Amino acid sequence: MAAPEKTLVDTGPIVALLVAEDAHSAWARRVWGELEPPLLTCEAVLSEAQFLIARFGGNPRAVLEFVEREAINAAFGMQNEVKRLLELQQAYRSLPMSLADACLVCMAEQFPRCRVVTTDSHFRIYRRHGRQLIPVIMPEEE
């Protein structure tokens, strides 16, 4: 029996869910309603989300409330993956790749059956293990 698919979440969908004025807000509400919790992420994503939500006048504590309610699980330990994170940021330096994105790609390498919920088009470029596409759930390009 195959392991269940994991859903990894990036900053954009969290912000879009919590900031009604975000361009992807309607998409995020629809997608979040279809996903089975907990969604997995990293602390860098949570930090980015809090920063952006506060910048747009929202309640940054709502991000940690998702963690408290176990809708989101910060399931990545960066300390043991620093070498891989540096390799990824070096490989994608022309984009450049954020720490949050590097963590999510590294997580995608750890979970063979996963998908990333994102609004970031860079995830169409990123590859896990150098060559493998990372399945994504993202807004349709307009």
Buried (B, 14 or more C-beta within 10 A) or exposed (E): EEEEEBBBBBBBBBBBBBBEEBEBBEBBEEBBEEBEEBBBBBBBBBBBBBBBBEEBEBEBEBBBEBBEEEBBBBBBEBEEBEEBBEBBBEBBEEEEBBBBBBBBBBBBBBBEEBBBBBBBEBBEEBBBEEEEEBBBBBBEEE
